[in-house]
């Protein structure tokens, strides 16, 4: 088998603690990045880029944000959609107040506004947890969504009450608005997601990540070890909300081109939560797997069956999607709480020791 680590010796601590210690894993990551940056833009059409790849990247980033809070820190949140909305509205206000600054700067900066709001609503996490914390974040979801509708200043007093995205350029190339091509917007979204995923990987494999996981496993023991619970939990809320805020800004400026407050409803929060559950709690890879499965499944059911002689009505596709998603959530919660990521890790481990028993 090709997936072998025989002959790969670790001669220092850095190689022993590497995120991808096996050469084949590093080659696989390099191949994936090469395909994503070169092959997909070159061979992909507008439908693939606009309807599949761009939203997949955006939802993957939002899922990473929620996974950092729920999967790594053990704090359940039902306000992901609202925090995405904070990032979107903050980016809209920043780009209208300072139109001369590049929009990519404001997309990333909008995450800090979302992080500040996340810290504010994360304050109760020291006293409450579990179901009660989920209710607190649910209250944040409803309150922020009310603000998106009832505060006209957020959408510049537009009669429609919607965010309107204009044309912004980078080195003379339109990256937002109707003149921006799908390829350009895809490459911008891909670059942001790759950089932020790399940052999240370093974060969870370092001291902060170990503190989060200690709080997740047993917060009382973590406090006895010297970990300060309130700063640790608030940092988790801040980083999680930051990722969700950037994803929300990308959702509006790199995919929709405009949005209303209903885009950031409670349904969006549950949508991201389902991606975390199916993909795997406490796994960055699981965030991508869950986003790919939950988002691409309806598209697969809508476009593939007609090519094999099966015609499915759109309403039927929606019902089938709900049934499959609900069944998988129950299955993973009972059988494999770590989701698709754990199944992938098990398969890799079997390849490493094959043909010996595992």
DOKE-719831 format. One record per residue (C-alpha): residue number from 1; x, y, z. Coordinates in steps of 0.5 Angstrom, whole numbers. Example, Ala and Ser with C-alpha at 12.3 -4.5 7.8 and 13.67 -1.06 7.14 Angstrom:
2
[1,[25,-9,16]],
[2,[27,-2,14]],
END
This chain:
358
[1,[0,0,0]],
[2,[2,7,-1]],
[3,[0,10,5]],
[4,[6,8,10]],
[5,[10,12,14]],
[6,[16,6,15]],
[7,[23,10,14]],
[8,[20,17,16]],
[9,[24,18,22]],
[10,[23,24,27]],
[11,[29,27,29]],
[12,[27,33,33]],
[13,[21,36,37]],
[14,[18,40,31]],
[15,[17,34,27]],
[16,[14,30,32]],
[17,[9,35,34]],
[18,[7,37,26]],
[19,[0,37,24]],
[20,[2,33,18]],
[21,[7,28,21]],
[22,[7,23,15]],
[23,[10,25,8]],
[24,[3,23,4]],
[25,[-1,27,8]],
[26,[3,33,6]],
[27,[3,31,-1]],
[28,[-4,30,0]],
[29,[-5,37,2]],
[30,[-1,40,-3]],
[31,[-5,36,-8]],
[32,[-11,39,-6]],
[33,[-9,46,-6]],
[34,[-6,45,-13]],
[35,[-13,43,-15]],
[36,[-17,48,-11]],
[37,[-13,54,-14]],
[38,[-11,52,-21]],
[39,[-15,46,-23]],
[40,[-22,48,-21]],
[41,[-22,55,-23]],
[42,[-19,53,-30]],
[43,[-24,47,-32]],
[44,[-30,49,-27]],
[45,[-36,53,-30]],
[46,[-40,59,-27]],
[47,[-45,54,-24]],
[48,[-39,50,-21]],
[49,[-36,56,-18]],
[50,[-42,60,-16]],
[51,[-47,55,-14]],
[52,[-43,50,-11]],
[53,[-35,52,-9]],
[54,[-36,59,-7]],
[55,[-42,57,-2]],
[56,[-38,51,0]],
[57,[-32,55,2]],
[58,[-36,60,6]],
[59,[-40,55,10]],
[60,[-34,51,12]],
[61,[-31,57,15]],
[62,[-37,59,19]],
[63,[-37,51,21]],
[64,[-30,52,23]],
[65,[-32,58,27]],
[66,[-38,54,31]],
[67,[-33,48,32]],
[68,[-28,52,35]],
[69,[-33,54,40]],
[70,[-38,47,41]],
[71,[-33,42,39]],
[72,[-26,44,42]],
[73,[-29,48,48]],
[74,[-36,45,49]],
[75,[-40,51,49]],
[76,[-46,50,45]],
[77,[-49,56,41]],
[78,[-55,57,37]],
[79,[-53,64,35]],
[80,[-49,63,29]],
[81,[-53,66,24]],
[82,[-54,72,28]],
[83,[-46,73,29]],
[84,[-45,72,21]],
[85,[-50,77,20]],
[86,[-46,82,25]],
[87,[-40,81,20]],
[88,[-44,82,14]],
[89,[-48,89,17]],
[90,[-41,91,20]],
[91,[-37,90,13]],
[92,[-43,94,10]],
[93,[-43,100,14]],
[94,[-35,100,14]],
[95,[-35,100,6]],
[96,[-40,105,6]],
[97,[-36,110,11]],
[98,[-29,109,8]],
[99,[-30,107,1]],
[100,[-23,108,-1]],
[101,[-21,102,3]],
[102,[-20,95,-1]],
[103,[-27,91,1]],
[104,[-22,85,3]],
[105,[-20,89,9]],
[106,[-27,90,11]],
[107,[-29,83,10]],
[108,[-24,81,15]],
[109,[-24,87,20]],
[110,[-32,86,20]],
[111,[-30,79,24]],
[112,[-28,84,30]],
[113,[-34,87,30]],
[114,[-38,80,31]],
[115,[-32,78,36]],
[116,[-34,84,40]],
[117,[-41,82,40]],
[118,[-40,75,41]],
[119,[-36,76,48]],
[120,[-42,80,50]],
[121,[-46,75,49]],
[122,[-41,70,52]],
[123,[-41,73,59]],
[124,[-46,68,62]],
[125,[-42,62,60]],
[126,[-38,62,66]],
[127,[-45,61,70]],
[128,[-49,57,66]],
[129,[-47,52,61]],
[130,[-51,46,57]],
[131,[-58,47,55]],
[132,[-58,54,59]],
[133,[-52,57,55]],
[134,[-56,55,48]],
[135,[-62,58,50]],
[136,[-58,65,52]],
[137,[-55,64,45]],
[138,[-62,63,42]],
[139,[-64,70,45]],
[140,[-58,73,42]],
[141,[-60,70,35]],
[142,[-67,73,36]],
[143,[-65,80,39]],
[144,[-59,81,34]],
[145,[-64,79,28]],
[146,[-69,84,31]],
[147,[-64,89,31]],
[148,[-62,88,23]],
[149,[-69,89,22]],
[150,[-71,95,26]],
[151,[-65,99,26]],
[152,[-65,103,20]],
[153,[-58,106,21]],
[154,[-55,99,20]],
[155,[-57,98,12]],
[156,[-57,106,11]],
[157,[-64,107,11]],
[158,[-65,103,5]],
[159,[-73,103,3]],
[160,[-72,95,2]],
[161,[-68,94,8]],
[162,[-63,90,5]],
[163,[-56,90,4]],
[164,[-54,93,-3]],
[165,[-47,91,-5]],
[166,[-43,95,-10]],
[167,[-37,94,-15]],
[168,[-30,94,-11]],
[169,[-24,92,-15]],
[170,[-17,90,-13]],
[171,[-11,92,-18]],
[172,[-17,94,-23]],
[173,[-20,87,-23]],
[174,[-28,87,-20]],
[175,[-28,83,-14]],
[176,[-35,84,-12]],
[177,[-42,87,-15]],
[178,[-45,85,-22]],
[179,[-38,86,-26]],
[180,[-34,81,-22]],
[181,[-33,74,-25]],
[182,[-34,68,-21]],
[183,[-27,66,-22]],
[184,[-25,72,-18]],
[185,[-29,71,-13]],
[186,[-28,64,-12]],
[187,[-20,65,-11]],
[188,[-21,71,-6]],
[189,[-26,66,-2]],
[190,[-21,61,-3]],
[191,[-15,65,0]],
[192,[-19,67,6]],
[193,[-21,60,8]],
[194,[-14,57,7]],
[195,[-11,63,11]],
[196,[-16,63,17]],
[197,[-16,55,17]],
[198,[-8,55,17]],
[199,[-9,60,23]],
[200,[-15,56,26]],
[201,[-10,49,26]],
[202,[-4,53,29]],
[203,[-9,55,35]],
[204,[-12,49,36]],
[205,[-5,45,36]],
[206,[-2,50,41]],
[207,[-3,52,48]],
[208,[-10,56,47]],
[209,[-13,50,44]],
[210,[-11,45,50]],
[211,[-14,50,54]],
[212,[-20,50,50]],
[213,[-20,42,50]],
[214,[-19,42,58]],
[215,[-25,46,59]],
[216,[-29,42,55]],
[217,[-27,35,58]],
[218,[-28,38,65]],
[219,[-28,45,67]],
[220,[-27,44,74]],
[221,[-21,40,73]],
[222,[-19,45,68]],
[223,[-20,51,74]],
[224,[-16,47,79]],
[225,[-10,46,74]],
[226,[-10,54,74]],
[227,[-14,55,67]],
[228,[-18,62,68]],
[229,[-25,60,66]],
[230,[-28,66,64]],
[231,[-22,69,60]],
[232,[-22,62,56]],
[233,[-29,62,55]],
[234,[-29,69,52]],
[235,[-23,68,48]],
[236,[-27,62,45]],
[237,[-33,66,44]],
[238,[-29,72,41]],
[239,[-25,67,36]],
[240,[-31,63,34]],
[241,[-35,70,33]],
[242,[-30,72,29]],
[243,[-30,67,24]],
[244,[-37,67,23]],
[245,[-37,74,22]],
[246,[-32,74,16]],
[247,[-36,68,13]],
[248,[-42,73,14]],
[249,[-39,78,10]],
[250,[-36,73,5]],
[251,[-44,71,4]],
[252,[-46,77,2]],
[253,[-40,81,-1]],
[254,[-37,75,-5]],
[255,[-44,70,-6]],
[256,[-51,74,-6]],
[257,[-49,81,-8]],
[258,[-54,83,-3]],
[259,[-58,80,3]],
[260,[-64,82,8]],
[261,[-64,80,15]],
[262,[-68,73,14]],
[263,[-62,71,11]],
[264,[-59,70,18]],
[265,[-65,67,21]],
[266,[-65,61,26]],
[267,[-65,57,20]],
[268,[-58,59,18]],
[269,[-56,57,26]],
[270,[-59,50,25]],
[271,[-56,49,18]],
[272,[-49,51,21]],
[273,[-50,46,27]],
[274,[-52,40,23]],
[275,[-45,41,19]],
[276,[-41,41,25]],
[277,[-45,35,28]],
[278,[-45,31,21]],
[279,[-38,33,20]],
[280,[-35,32,27]],
[281,[-34,35,33]],
[282,[-27,38,35]],
[283,[-25,37,28]],
[284,[-23,42,23]],
[285,[-23,37,17]],
[286,[-30,35,20]],
[287,[-32,42,18]],
[288,[-31,42,11]],
[289,[-34,35,11]],
[290,[-40,37,14]],
[291,[-41,43,10]],
[292,[-39,39,3]],
[293,[-45,34,5]],
[294,[-50,38,8]],
[295,[-50,43,3]],
[296,[-48,39,-4]],
[297,[-53,34,-2]],
[298,[-59,37,-4]],
[299,[-55,40,-11]],
[300,[-53,32,-12]],
[301,[-61,30,-11]],
[302,[-63,35,-16]],
[303,[-58,35,-22]],
[304,[-56,28,-22]],
[305,[-62,23,-22]],
[306,[-65,26,-28]],
[307,[-58,24,-32]],
[308,[-60,17,-30]],
[309,[-67,17,-32]],
[310,[-70,19,-25]],
[311,[-74,25,-25]],
[312,[-75,28,-18]],
[313,[-79,34,-16]],
[314,[-76,40,-12]],
[315,[-81,39,-7]],
[316,[-79,32,-6]],
[317,[-72,34,-6]],
[318,[-72,38,0]],
[319,[-76,33,4]],
[320,[-71,27,2]],
[321,[-66,32,4]],
[322,[-69,33,11]],
[323,[-70,26,12]],
[324,[-63,24,10]],
[325,[-60,30,14]],
[326,[-64,28,20]],
[327,[-63,21,20]],
[328,[-55,22,20]],
[329,[-55,27,25]],
[330,[-59,21,30]],
[331,[-54,16,27]],
[332,[-48,20,29]],
[333,[-50,22,35]],
[334,[-51,15,37]],
[335,[-46,11,34]],
[336,[-40,16,32]],
[337,[-41,23,36]],
[338,[-34,25,32]],
[339,[-38,24,25]],
[340,[-35,24,18]],
[341,[-28,26,21]],
[342,[-27,20,25]],
[343,[-29,15,20]],
[344,[-24,18,16]],
[345,[-19,18,21]],
[346,[-21,10,22]],
[347,[-20,9,15]],
[348,[-13,12,15]],
[349,[-11,8,21]],
[350,[-13,2,18]],
[351,[-9,3,12]],
[352,[-3,5,16]],
[353,[-3,-2,19]],
[354,[-6,-6,13]],
[355,[-5,-12,13]],
[356,[-4,-13,20]],
[357,[-11,-13,25]],
[358,[-13,-6,28]],
END
